[in-house]
Amino acid sequence: MIHIQKATHTSLCEAAHRLADGEIIVYGCASNYIMCTNMQVESSVKRMFELKGRDYRQPLPIILDPGDAHCYASMTAWQQEVITQLMPGPISFIVPARNIPAYVNGGLETVSLVWQENWMMRRLYELFGIHTGTSANLHGQPPPTRVEEAVAYFGDAISMYIDSGPTRYGIPNTVIDLTKTPIVMLREGPVSLSQVLKLIAERVKLPATA
């Protein structure tokens, strides 16, 4: 049976318990609906790769508050200031990794950080903590912007769907690699590279070498 709940405090509490048990859930964030699991449970992470048809060498992002990024990233002072000033938002930042299981990021030396302007993401983080997530679609197919689209992809293979209605942006995050000099945009989403550079110039006072 397909398990769909409306987005409420009660449903998010249930979702947090399911993540703790290593289950896979789907919820809507600002960009699109994402599928998530406990990144410390290897079998669950691998199951997410299998459901999507995603290559294991393609790293998964992690969802966390920038204030906790030092637990899983080894950043310069400038990189830390960039994510502090520009997150939350529709931008994923690639930074040097620390303590990331190889089955999550493909054994790379980097990790992609996600933190959006989305009350469900924040509340689930408060209830459960850091988790890994990716768009809830089959690899190569359009990311879902409504829960019905995610259900059409995965049906009862997903433990729980949380329905919060249509997503705000309807497209995946912009992805910016902060490990490159100058920084590189790997995917354009709601924010362009010129807009990212403008925000950095306005908000980040440290030099890029800091």
N, C-alpha and C positions, 0 to 999 in steps of 0.2 A: 504494500500500500504506500502511495506517495504521501509524505508527511509535510504539509505546508502550514505554516503559522504566520499570522500577521505580526508585524514588527511591534513588540511590546516589551516591557521590562521582563515579564514572565517568560516570553519566548526566548529572549536573549540569555536569561539564566539557564534555561534548558539547553540552549546552544553551547554555553560555556561548559556545562557538564558533559555534553557529547564530545566536545573537543578534548576535554580531560581524559575521556575514554578512548581517544584516538579515532573518533569517527570523522567523517567528512560532511561539512555543512555548506550551504549556499546562502549568501545574503547580498543585498544590494548596497553598494557604496555610491559615491558621487559619480564615478565613471561608468560602471556597468555592474552586473551581478558577478560575484566572484565565488569560487569554491575554495574552502579553507580547511586546514587540519592542523593538528599539533605537530610542530616540526621536530619534536623529540621522539616521535614514534615513526621509525623508519618504514614499517610496513604500510602505514597510512599514507605517508608521503609518496611511496612507490605506487600505491593504489591510485592516487590522484594523477600521477603521470600516465598510468595505464588507461584510466577513464578518458582522459583528454586525447590519448594517442600522441603524447608529447615525448620527444627524445629526452632520455635521462641526462644528456649533456647540456640541455637547455636549462639554465638555473631558474629557480623559483624565487620571487621576491619574498621579503619578510615584512610583516606589518608590526610597527612599533612606534611608540612615542619617541621623538628625537631626543628627549631627555634621557632615555635609556639606551641610546644608540651605542654608547661606549662598551656595552656588554657584548656586542656582536660586530663592532666595526673599529678599526684602528685608524682613526682619522687625524689629519692635521688640524690645527686650531682654525684654519680658514675653512676647511671642509665642514667642521662642526658648526661654525658660525653660519655657513650657507644653509645647511638643513634646518638649523634653529630658526633662522629668519624667514625661510621660504616654505616651511611646513607648519601646519597642514596645508595641503593644496593638491591640485591635479598633476603633480610632478613626482616621478620616481627618481631617486638619486642613487647612482652606482658609486660605491665607496670601497676602500680596502676592507676585506672581511676579517673577522676574528671569531673563533669558536663556532663557526657555522658547519654543521655536519655536511660531509661531501655529497651525501645523497640529496641534499637540498639545493646546493649551488653548483653541482657538477664538479666539485673539487677545485673550483676557480679560486683565485685570490681576492675576488671581489664579491659584493653582495648588493642587491637592489633593495632600497628602503622605501616603504610606502606608509604614508600617514595623511589621510584625507579629511576634508571638512565634512564629516559625516557622523551623526550622533550614534549610529549603530556600531560603527567601527570603534569609536571611543569607548562606548559602554561595554562592548565585548572585550575590549582590551582591559578595562577596569576589572571585569569579572574573571577573565581567564589569563590575559597576558599576551606575550608575543606569540604570533602564529604565522604560518606561511599561507599564501593565497595567490590565486591566479584566476584569470577570467574564466567563467563557467561555460565554456564552449568546447566543442571538439576542435582539435588543432587545425588551424586553417579556415575555420568557419567564423562567422561574425559573432562578436561578444554579445551576450544577451543584455538588453536594457529593461526587460520585464521578467518577472519570475516565470511566467508561462514559457518563455523562450528557453530558459535554463532547464525547466522540467522536460521540454521537448527533446533536449539533448540527452539527459541522463535518467529521467524517470525515477524509479525506485532504487536506483543504484546509489543515490545520495541519501544520507541519513535524515536530513532535515533541510527544508527550504524556508527562508524567512522573507515574506512578501512586504516590501515597503513602497510598492508602486514604481512608476517609471524613474529611471536614474536621471540625475541632473545634467550630465554632459553627454551621455550616450556614446562616448568613445573612450578607449583606454588612455591612461596617463601619458603625458609627455615623459620620455626617459632621457635623463641627462647623466653623462659619465663625468664625475668629478675627479676621476683619477688621471684624466688627460689634461695636457697643457698645450693650447687652450682647451677649455671644456668642450665636449662633443655631445650633440643631440643624436641619440640612436633611434628615437621614434618621436615624431611630432604628434601631440594630442591636443588638448584644449589650450595649451600655452606654446607659443613659438620660441625658438632659440633667442631671437632678438628681445622678446619679452622677458625671458629668463635673465639674460644679460643685463637688461635694464633694472630688473628687481634686485639683482646682486649689487649693481652699482649704487642703487639707492639705499639698500639696507645693510650691506656688509661693509664694515669699515676696516677690517683687517686686510693686509696685503695677501695676494694669492700664495705667497711663499711662506706664510705663517703656519 
